[in-house]
């Protein structure tokens, strides 16, 4: 399996990582006691940039996946990396959705932090 066959899944995961930079990554760092709330406050200022990039990237990943799937169905070829791409895209969707929920409901984020401490 080469990169071209996993292009949709890799794009989805990369954009999910970018989307998680504002909410999930700082939350994880704080929960693991590797950083402070100041780190989280710094990265959350950029959520207006990170979250749209994540949503657009995951959407583009799905577009690439279904375009390739449609092409392979039309030509009668086997779609290489089908399960891996779909798994990566679904995982990326969960990450971006979690980042959007945490950004939309800041009281949930504070409750999570308070409950973990």
Secondary structure as the mmCIF struct_conf table of DSSP 4:
data_model
#
loop_
_struct_conf.conf_type_id
_struct_conf.id
_struct_conf.beg_label_comp_id
_struct_conf.beg_label_asym_id
_struct_conf.beg_label_seq_id
_struct_conf.end_label_comp_id
_struct_conf.end_label_asym_id
_struct_conf.end_label_seq_id
HELX_RH_3T_P HELX_RH_3T_P1 UNK A 3 UNK A 6
HELX_RH_AL_P HELX_RH_AL_P1 UNK A 7 UNK A 20
TURN_TY1_P TURN_TY1_P1 UNK A 21 UNK A 23
HELX_RH_AL_P HELX_RH_AL_P2 UNK A 24 UNK A 31
TURN_TY1_P TURN_TY1_P2 UNK A 32 UNK A 33
BEND BEND1 UNK A 34 UNK A 35
HELX_RH_AL_P HELX_RH_AL_P3 UNK A 37 UNK A 44
TURN_TY1_P TURN_TY1_P3 UNK A 45 UNK A 46
HELX_RH_AL_P HELX_RH_AL_P4 UNK A 47 UNK A 75
TURN_TY1_P TURN_TY1_P4 UNK A 76 UNK A 76
TURN_TY1_P TURN_TY1_P5 UNK A 80 UNK A 81
HELX_RH_AL_P HELX_RH_AL_P5 UNK A 82 UNK A 104
HELX_RH_AL_P HELX_RH_AL_P6 UNK A 106 UNK A 116
#
